[in-house]
Amino acid sequence: MGFTHLFIAHSSSDEDAAHRMLRCLESEGIRCWIAPRDIPLGVQWAEAILDAIEDSSAMLLVFSRSANASPQVLREIERAVDRRVPIYPVKIEDVEPSRAMEYYLSSHQWKKVDPGHLEERMEELIPTIKSHLGLAEGPAVEEDRIEGWGPAGPGEVRRPPRRRWVPGAAVAAAAAATAALLFGFGVLPPSGDDSAPSSPDTAAVEQPADTLAQPARPSAGDLFEGPLPGMVFAHVPAGSFTMGASDSGPPADSDELPAHRVELGAFEMMTTEVTQEMWVEVMGENPSYNPGEGMPVESVSWSECRRFADSLNSRDPGRGYRLPTEAEWEYACRAGSDGPYFWGADTTAAVMGGYCWYSANSEGRTHPVGLKSPNPWGLRDMAGNVLEWCADGYHPSHRGAPDDGSARPPTADSTRVVKGGSARNSPAGCRCSARSLYPPGGQSPGIGFRLVRSPLEPGGEPD
C-alpha cells in the first residue's frame, strides 16, 4: 500500500470500532493502514505489520480492555516507539493501561471516545489530527502545536525521521522517546471530562531519543556502540545483589540455593543476544537451526562462543569481550529487582508475554531479538527466546560460590551454566535465578549467548 498517514492499532475484539474510525478518517482524506485489510496475500502478518508501522506518519491506538491485554498491540506500540512514530491513544473504554502498556504510554495524552457517539467525536478530533499530520488547510491552531513534532508546511506531510534501529533501548532513551511523541489532546481527568487542556513536557522533548551515550560518567542503561553493525551495549553499574532463589519465594530447584550476597564492579552487556548476522560476519557461516533476519544465533557451543569473543577482541583490543559470569548475568537480568522476574511475579500471558518469548506465545521457536520490552537497564530477551551461555562451570548448588561475581571453575564433567529460559520454557524456567547445564562442546537450537565487556573510563580507556 505504500506510505500512509495513520497506522490503526487495535485488538481483534475492537474491529468494529476501529473500522468505524477508519471510515471517518478516510472520508477526510487521511490515508490509513489497518489489518487484515491491508496485508497482501502471501505476506506474513508480523512482517507486514512491522513494515506498515515504519511507513506510517503516526499511529492511532484504539485502546480498550482487550487492547490492554493484547501482546500483539503491545508489540505494535513498541515498534512505534522504536521507530519514533508518534502515537495517538484514544480510549473507547474507561480502563487504565497495564504496567507493560504504561511503560510506553504514561507520558502520552489521551482522548476518550464513546462508541455510542463515535462518529460525532471523531468529527471533532479529525481537524486536530489533520493539523498534526500537516494535512490541515490554513494555519494550524496554536494549541495543537507540540515542540519537536507538529504541523508541517502547507500540503506537506511531516514524517517521523528515519533512524538506524538501536536494539534494546534503555529506560532513559525510551522515556525520552515517549515524551517526544506526546499527542496534543487534553489529558483525561479522573472524572471522565476530557475537556481540560494540558501542556506537553517540552523539556523532555529536547532530548534525542536515539542518541548513544558518551563514555563520561555512564549511568545504568546508557547505550554504547559495539564493533559490529547492530551490536549495542548497555552500562551495568557496580553494586551488590542477592543471587539465587529465596526459600520463602516461588518454588525453586535446589541448584538455585542457597541465596547469597554478591558484589560486582561495573561492566557493559549486549542489549540483545548475538544475532545470526553478527555471527556470520565474524565466523563466516550460520549454524542456526531456525535461520532468519534479526534472529538470535543458536546451535553454537560454549567453545565456539569463546572463539567469537576472541575475534572481537582482535578487532577492538582492550575492551575484554567475553561471556558473562553467572553472577553478572543474573545481576544484569534483575536490574535492581528482587522478585522471581525483573518485572515482578506476574506470569499472566498479558504481562509476561510483553517481556519474553516462552512456551505460551512463541509457537515453540525463536523470534527476532529486541521485540519485547526491556528490563530497567535496557536489556531485552533476558527471559525466554534462547538460553544463554555463561562463563561458569556448573555446580549443583550455590554453596561455596564466590561473592565477588567471578566465574566458578568447572567440575570434573566440564559442564557450563546456561541462563534465561528459552522459547520452549515454562514461566518457571524463565525466572532470574533459574539455571541449567550443558556440555561446553554441545549445540542446541535453544541455546545462544550475549557478550559483556569492560566499560570505558571518562578518559576513554577501559576500566
C-alpha positions as CSV (number, residue, x, y, z in Angstrom):
1,M,0.0,0.0,0.0
2,G,3.0,2.3,0.5
3,F,3.3,5.3,2.7
4,T,0.2,6.1,4.9
5,H,-0.7,8.8,7.3
6,L,-2.1,6.6,10.1
7,F,-1.5,3.1,11.2
8,I,-4.5,1.9,13.2
9,A,-3.5,-0.3,16.1
10,H,-6.4,-2.3,17.6
11,S,-7.2,-5.7,19.1
12,S,-9.4,-8.1,17.1
13,S,-12.2,-7.6,19.6
14,D,-12.4,-3.9,18.7
15,E,-12.6,-4.4,15.0
16,D,-16.0,-2.7,14.7
17,A,-14.9,0.5,16.4
18,A,-11.6,0.5,14.5
19,H,-13.3,0.3,11.2
20,R,-15.8,3.0,12.1
21,M,-12.9,5.3,12.9
22,L,-11.2,4.2,9.7
23,R,-14.3,5.2,7.6
24,C,-14.4,8.6,9.3
25,L,-10.6,9.2,8.8
26,E,-10.5,8.1,5.1
27,S,-13.6,10.2,4.3
28,E,-11.5,13.2,5.2
29,G,-8.6,12.2,3.0
30,I,-6.4,10.6,5.8
31,R,-4.8,7.6,4.3
32,C,-4.9,4.7,6.8
33,W,-3.4,1.2,7.2
34,I,-5.3,-1.5,9.1
35,A,-5.0,-5.2,9.5
36,P,-6.2,-7.5,8.0
37,R,-7.4,-5.3,5.1
38,D,-4.0,-4.1,4.0
39,I,-1.9,-7.3,4.4
40,P,-1.1,-8.6,0.9
41,L,-1.7,-12.2,0.1
42,G,1.3,-14.4,0.8
43,V,3.0,-11.9,3.2
44,Q,3.5,-12.9,6.8
45,W,1.3,-10.8,9.2
46,A,4.2,-9.8,11.5
47,E,6.4,-8.7,8.6
48,A,3.5,-6.7,7.0
49,I,2.6,-5.0,10.3
50,L,6.1,-4.0,11.3
51,D,6.8,-2.6,7.8
52,A,3.5,-0.7,7.9
53,I,4.3,1.0,11.2
54,E,7.6,2.1,9.8
55,D,6.0,3.6,6.7
56,S,3.3,5.5,8.6
57,S,3.4,9.1,9.8
58,A,1.6,8.3,13.1
59,M,-0.2,5.5,14.9
60,L,-3.8,5.8,16.1
61,L,-4.2,3.4,19.1
62,V,-7.7,2.1,19.7
63,F,-7.4,1.5,23.4
64,S,-9.7,-0.8,25.4
65,R,-9.6,-3.7,27.9
66,S,-8.9,-6.1,25.1
67,A,-6.1,-3.9,23.6
68,N,-4.7,-3.5,27.1
69,A,-4.2,-7.3,27.4
70,S,-3.1,-7.9,23.8
71,P,0.6,-8.8,23.3
72,Q,0.2,-8.0,19.6
73,V,-0.9,-4.5,20.4
74,L,1.9,-4.1,22.8
75,R,4.4,-5.2,20.2
76,E,3.0,-2.6,17.7
77,I,3.4,0.1,20.3
78,E,7.0,-1.0,21.0
79,R,7.7,-0.8,17.3
80,A,6.2,2.7,17.0
81,V,8.4,3.9,19.9
82,D,11.5,2.3,18.5
83,R,10.9,4.0,15.1
84,R,9.8,7.3,16.7
85,V,6.4,7.1,15.1
86,P,4.0,9.4,17.1
87,I,1.2,7.6,18.9
88,Y,-2.4,9.0,19.3
89,P,-4.0,6.9,22.1
90,V,-7.8,7.0,22.0
91,K,-9.8,5.3,24.7
92,I,-13.0,3.6,23.8
93,E,-13.4,2.1,27.3
94,D,-12.5,3.6,30.6
95,V,-9.5,1.4,31.5
96,E,-6.1,2.3,32.9
97,P,-3.0,0.9,31.0
98,S,-1.4,-2.2,32.3
99,R,2.2,-1.9,33.6
100,A,3.6,-3.0,30.3
101,M,1.5,-0.5,28.4
102,E,2.2,2.2,30.9
103,Y,5.9,1.9,30.3
104,Y,5.4,3.3,26.8
105,L,2.2,5.4,27.2
106,S,2.5,7.0,30.7
107,S,3.6,10.3,29.2
108,H,1.1,10.4,26.4
109,Q,-2.0,12.5,26.4
110,W,-5.3,10.7,25.8
111,K,-8.7,11.3,24.2
112,K,-11.8,9.4,25.1
113,V,-14.4,8.4,22.5
114,D,-17.8,7.0,23.5
115,P,-18.5,4.1,21.0
116,G,-22.2,5.2,21.1
117,H,-21.2,8.6,19.6
118,L,-18.0,7.6,17.9
119,E,-18.7,9.3,14.5
120,E,-19.6,12.6,16.2
121,R,-16.5,12.5,18.4
122,M,-14.2,11.6,15.5
123,E,-15.6,14.6,13.6
124,E,-14.3,16.8,16.4
125,L,-10.9,15.1,16.5
126,I,-10.1,14.9,12.8
127,P,-9.2,18.6,12.4
128,T,-6.6,18.2,15.2
129,I,-5.3,15.0,13.6
130,K,-5.0,16.6,10.2
131,S,-3.2,19.6,11.8
132,H,-0.6,17.3,13.3
133,L,-0.2,15.4,10.1
134,G,0.3,18.6,8.1
135,L,-3.0,18.0,6.1
136,A,-5.0,20.9,7.5
137,E,-6.0,23.8,5.3
138,G,-4.8,27.1,6.6
139,P,-2.7,27.8,9.7
140,A,-2.6,25.3,12.5
141,V,-4.3,26.0,15.7
142,E,-1.7,27.3,18.2
143,E,-2.8,25.0,21.0
144,D,-2.2,22.0,18.7
145,R,1.5,22.7,18.3
146,I,3.9,20.4,20.0
147,E,7.6,21.2,20.3
148,G,9.6,18.7,18.2
149,W,6.7,17.3,16.3
150,G,3.8,19.2,14.8
151,P,2.2,20.5,11.7
152,A,4.2,20.5,8.5
153,G,4.1,23.2,5.9
154,P,1.1,23.6,3.6
155,G,0.4,20.4,1.6
156,E,3.4,18.7,3.1
157,V,3.3,15.5,5.2
158,R,5.6,15.6,8.2
159,R,7.1,12.1,8.5
160,P,8.9,10.8,11.6
161,P,12.7,10.8,11.0
162,R,14.3,7.6,9.9
163,R,17.0,6.2,12.2
164,R,19.1,3.2,12.5
165,W,17.4,0.8,14.8
166,V,19.2,0.5,18.2
167,P,18.0,-2.7,19.8
168,G,17.3,-2.8,23.5
169,A,16.6,1.0,24.1
170,A,17.4,1.9,27.7
171,V,14.8,3.2,30.0
172,A,16.1,6.7,29.7
173,A,16.0,6.6,25.9
174,A,12.5,5.1,25.9
175,A,11.3,7.7,28.3
176,A,12.7,10.5,26.1
177,A,11.2,8.9,23.0
178,T,7.8,8.7,24.8
179,A,8.0,12.3,25.8
180,A,8.9,13.3,22.3
181,L,5.8,11.6,20.9
182,L,3.2,13.5,23.0
183,F,-0.1,13.9,21.3
184,G,-1.9,17.3,21.7
185,F,-5.1,16.0,23.1
186,G,-6.4,17.1,26.6
187,V,-5.5,14.8,29.4
188,L,-8.4,12.7,30.5
189,P,-9.3,13.7,34.1
190,P,-10.4,11.1,36.6
191,S,-14.0,12.3,36.3
192,G,-14.1,11.4,32.6
193,D,-14.3,15.0,31.5
194,D,-11.8,15.3,28.7
195,S,-12.2,18.9,28.0
196,A,-9.4,20.2,30.3
197,P,-6.3,21.2,28.3
198,S,-2.8,20.0,29.2
199,S,0.6,21.3,28.3
200,P,3.2,18.9,27.0
201,D,6.5,18.4,28.7
202,T,8.6,20.3,26.2
203,A,11.8,20.0,28.3
204,A,11.8,16.2,27.8
205,V,11.2,16.6,24.0
206,E,14.5,18.3,23.5
207,Q,16.4,15.1,24.5
208,P,17.2,12.9,21.4
209,A,15.7,9.5,22.0
210,D,18.2,7.5,19.9
211,T,21.5,9.2,20.9
212,L,24.1,6.7,22.1
213,A,25.6,7.8,25.4
214,Q,29.1,9.3,25.6
215,P,31.5,7.4,27.8
216,A,31.7,10.0,30.6
217,R,30.1,9.1,33.9
218,P,27.8,6.5,32.5
219,S,24.5,5.7,34.2
220,A,22.6,2.4,34.3
221,G,21.2,1.7,30.9
222,D,23.3,4.1,28.9
223,L,24.0,2.7,25.5
224,F,27.3,2.3,23.6
225,E,28.0,1.1,20.1
226,G,29.8,-2.3,19.6
227,P,32.3,-3.2,16.9
228,L,29.6,-4.9,14.7
229,P,26.5,-3.4,13.0
230,G,23.5,-3.5,15.3
231,M,25.7,-4.5,18.3
232,V,24.9,-2.2,21.3
233,F,26.0,-2.5,24.9
234,A,24.2,-1.1,28.0
235,H,26.1,0.1,31.0
236,V,25.6,-2.1,34.1
237,P,26.6,-0.2,37.2
238,A,28.6,-1.5,40.1
239,G,26.6,-2.8,43.0
240,S,25.5,-5.8,45.1
241,F,22.5,-8.1,45.0
242,T,21.2,-11.4,46.4
243,M,21.9,-14.1,43.9
244,G,19.8,-17.3,43.8
245,A,16.2,-18.1,44.9
246,S,14.7,-17.3,48.3
247,D,13.5,-20.1,50.5
248,S,10.3,-18.1,51.0
249,G,9.8,-17.3,47.4
250,P,8.3,-19.3,44.5
251,P,9.3,-23.0,44.2
252,A,12.9,-23.2,43.2
253,D,15.3,-26.0,42.2
254,S,17.9,-27.0,44.7
255,D,20.7,-25.7,42.5
256,E,19.4,-22.1,43.0
257,L,20.2,-22.3,46.7
258,P,21.4,-21.0,49.0
259,A,20.8,-17.4,48.2
260,H,23.9,-15.3,48.8
261,R,25.1,-11.8,48.6
262,V,27.4,-10.9,45.7
263,E,29.2,-7.6,45.0
264,L,30.2,-6.7,41.4
265,G,32.1,-4.0,39.5
266,A,30.6,-2.1,36.6
267,F,30.6,-3.7,33.1
268,E,28.8,-3.4,29.8
269,M,26.4,-6.1,28.5
270,M,24.9,-6.5,25.0
271,T,21.3,-5.3,24.9
272,T,20.2,-8.4,23.0
273,E,21.5,-11.8,22.2
274,V,24.1,-12.1,19.4
275,T,22.3,-12.3,16.1
276,Q,22.9,-14.5,13.2
277,E,24.1,-11.6,11.1
278,M,26.7,-10.8,13.7
279,W,27.8,-14.4,13.8
280,V,28.1,-14.7,10.1
281,E,30.2,-11.5,9.8
282,V,32.7,-12.9,12.3
283,M,32.6,-16.6,11.8
284,G,31.6,-16.9,8.1
285,E,28.6,-19.2,8.3
286,N,25.3,-19.6,10.1
287,P,24.8,-22.7,12.2
288,S,21.4,-21.8,13.4
289,Y,18.5,-24.3,13.3
290,N,15.9,-21.5,12.8
291,P,17.5,-19.0,10.4
292,G,16.1,-15.6,9.8
293,E,16.7,-11.9,9.8
294,G,17.4,-10.4,13.2
295,M,17.1,-13.9,14.9
296,P,19.4,-14.9,17.7
297,V,22.2,-17.2,16.7
298,E,21.8,-20.7,18.3
299,S,23.2,-24.2,17.9
300,V,26.6,-22.7,18.9
301,S,28.8,-24.3,21.5
302,W,30.3,-22.6,24.5
303,S,33.7,-23.1,22.9
304,E,32.6,-21.5,19.7
305,C,31.2,-18.5,21.6
306,R,34.6,-18.1,23.2
307,R,36.2,-18.0,19.7
308,F,33.7,-15.4,18.6
309,A,34.6,-13.2,21.6
310,D,38.3,-13.7,20.8
311,S,37.7,-12.4,17.3
312,L,36.1,-9.3,18.6
313,N,39.0,-8.7,20.9
314,S,41.2,-8.8,17.8
315,R,39.0,-6.2,16.1
316,D,38.6,-4.0,19.2
317,P,41.5,-4.5,21.5
318,G,41.4,-3.6,25.1
319,R,37.7,-4.0,25.8
320,G,37.8,-7.5,27.0
321,Y,34.9,-9.1,25.1
322,R,33.8,-12.3,26.9
323,L,30.9,-14.4,28.1
324,P,29.3,-13.1,31.3
325,T,29.8,-14.8,34.6
326,E,26.7,-16.3,36.0
327,A,26.6,-13.7,38.7
328,E,27.0,-10.9,36.2
329,W,24.2,-12.3,34.1
330,E,21.7,-12.6,37.0
331,Y,22.7,-9.2,38.4
332,A,22.1,-7.6,35.0
333,C,18.8,-9.5,34.5
334,R,17.4,-8.4,37.8
335,A,18.4,-4.8,37.2
336,G,17.8,-3.9,40.9
337,S,14.7,-6.1,41.4
338,D,14.5,-9.0,43.9
339,G,11.4,-10.8,42.6
340,P,11.4,-14.0,40.5
341,Y,11.3,-11.9,37.3
342,F,12.7,-8.4,36.7
343,W,9.1,-7.2,36.2
344,G,7.8,-8.8,39.5
345,A,5.9,-12.1,40.0
346,D,3.1,-11.8,37.4
347,T,3.1,-14.7,35.0
348,T,-0.2,-14.0,33.2
349,A,0.1,-14.1,29.4
350,A,-0.8,-10.4,29.2
351,V,2.1,-9.3,31.3
352,M,4.8,-12.0,30.8
353,G,4.1,-12.0,27.1
354,G,5.2,-8.4,26.9
355,Y,8.7,-9.2,28.2
356,C,9.6,-12.6,26.7
357,W,9.1,-15.3,24.2
358,Y,8.3,-18.5,26.1
359,S,6.1,-21.6,25.8
360,A,2.8,-19.7,25.9
361,N,3.5,-17.3,23.0
362,S,6.5,-18.5,21.0
363,E,4.9,-21.4,19.0
364,G,8.0,-23.4,20.1
365,R,10.5,-21.4,18.1
366,T,12.9,-18.4,18.4
367,H,11.9,-14.9,17.3
368,P,13.9,-11.8,16.2
369,V,15.8,-10.2,19.1
370,G,14.7,-6.9,20.7
371,L,10.9,-7.1,20.1
372,K,10.0,-7.4,23.7
373,S,10.1,-4.8,26.5
374,P,13.4,-4.2,28.1
375,N,14.3,-4.5,31.8
376,P,15.1,-1.3,33.7
377,W,18.7,-1.3,32.5
378,G,17.7,-1.5,28.8
379,L,18.4,-5.3,28.3
380,R,16.0,-7.3,26.2
381,D,15.3,-11.0,25.9
382,M,16.9,-11.7,29.3
383,A,13.9,-14.1,29.8
384,G,13.0,-16.6,27.1
385,N,13.8,-16.8,23.4
386,V,17.1,-18.7,23.8
387,L,19.0,-19.8,26.9
388,E,22.4,-18.0,27.2
389,W,25.8,-19.4,27.8
390,C,27.7,-18.2,30.9
391,A,31.4,-18.4,31.6
392,D,31.0,-20.5,34.8
393,G,31.3,-24.2,35.3
394,Y,28.1,-25.7,36.6
395,H,27.9,-26.7,40.2
396,P,24.8,-28.4,41.7
397,S,24.3,-25.6,44.3
398,H,25.5,-22.1,45.1
399,R,27.3,-23.4,48.2
400,G,30.8,-22.1,48.0
401,A,30.1,-19.7,45.2
402,P,32.4,-16.6,45.1
403,D,31.0,-13.3,46.5
404,D,32.8,-11.1,44.0
405,G,30.9,-12.1,40.9
406,S,33.8,-14.0,39.3
407,A,33.3,-17.2,37.4
408,R,33.3,-20.6,39.1
409,P,35.7,-23.1,37.6
410,P,34.2,-26.2,36.0
411,T,33.8,-29.5,37.8
412,A,35.2,-32.8,36.5
413,D,32.3,-33.1,34.0
414,S,33.2,-29.7,32.5
415,T,29.5,-28.7,32.1
416,R,28.8,-25.0,31.8
417,V,25.9,-22.8,33.1
418,V,23.1,-21.6,30.8
419,K,20.6,-18.9,32.0
420,G,17.5,-17.1,31.0
421,G,15.0,-19.7,29.6
422,S,14.1,-20.4,26.0
423,A,11.1,-20.2,23.7
424,R,10.0,-23.6,24.9
425,N,10.4,-23.0,28.6
426,S,7.5,-22.6,31.0
427,P,7.4,-19.4,33.2
428,A,9.4,-21.2,35.9
429,G,12.3,-21.8,33.6
430,C,12.5,-18.1,32.7
431,R,13.0,-16.8,36.3
432,C,16.1,-14.7,37.0
433,S,17.5,-17.4,39.3
434,A,16.7,-20.4,37.1
435,R,19.8,-22.2,35.8
436,S,20.7,-25.2,33.8
437,L,23.8,-27.1,32.5
438,Y,25.1,-28.1,29.1
439,P,28.4,-29.6,27.9
440,P,30.8,-26.9,26.5
441,G,31.0,-28.7,23.1
442,G,27.3,-29.2,22.9
443,Q,25.0,-27.3,20.5
444,S,21.2,-26.8,20.8
445,P,18.6,-24.8,18.9
446,G,17.5,-23.4,22.3
447,I,20.9,-22.0,23.4
448,G,22.6,-18.7,22.2
449,F,24.6,-16.1,24.0
450,R,25.4,-12.4,24.6
451,L,28.7,-10.8,25.5
452,V,29.9,-8.4,28.1
453,R,32.9,-6.1,28.0
454,S,34.8,-3.6,30.2
455,P,33.4,-0.1,30.4
456,L,35.4,2.9,29.4
457,E,36.5,5.4,31.9
458,P,35.8,9.1,31.3
459,G,39.3,9.5,29.8
460,G,38.4,6.9,27.1
461,E,40.4,4.0,28.5
462,P,38.9,0.6,29.5
463,D,38.3,0.3,33.3
